[in-house]
Amino acid sequence: MKPESAMQDRREIIIEAGLATLREHGFVGFTQPRVAQLAGLRQSHLTYYYPTRLDLLTAVARAAIDRQLGAADKVLGGTTRQVAQAMSKTVVHHEDTRVMMALAQAADQEAPLRELFRELADAIVGRSSQFLKSLNNESTVEDARLLHALLVGLAVVDLATGRPDGAKRTTAVLDRALKLLLSS
């Protein structure tokens, strides 16, 4: 294995450990020693790759955001019912919601993370806007922002309430919302 490849593999292990730490312990519990331990490294090795907590958190946020955008690309296509069902699966995937909530808390305190969240929101709205326009040329960017806000709200509420029928409820709400947005 080439040294560059080993470095990349090590970075990926650290990022995965960082995501797992956010899922399990949230922003407050996101520490370099905890991530290092989960990654099977000494903290000094972790700080070789990510010298500060903010460097590490930014890299983990970048990975989480890239995954969210990848999921959005997979979800936005098909009939409104198919899209509602696919979005619902994303909404009730609590592990991702926990990570994004922890990163939102971090973004409240760290400007670089705030910039990443703006990038995420703008990209999701852009993709959603293109999707809505493909189904109804009269759709606006405000329609896409409304859909994004609805998705975020549904994810947070589903995580907080833990209802066993969360996916069914979410699909019904998203199906109705898409029909309303596309009929305007």
Secondary structure, DSSP 8 states (H G I E B T S, - for coil): --HHHHHHHHHHHHHHHHHHHHHHHTTTT--HHHHHHHHT--HHHHHHH--SHHHHHHHHHHHHHHHHHHHHHHHS-S-HHHHHHHHHHHHT-HHHHHHHHHHHHHHTT-HHHHHHHHHHHHHHHHHHHHHHHHH-TT--HHHHHHHHHHHHHHHHHHHHH--TTHHHHHHHHHHHHHHHHHH-
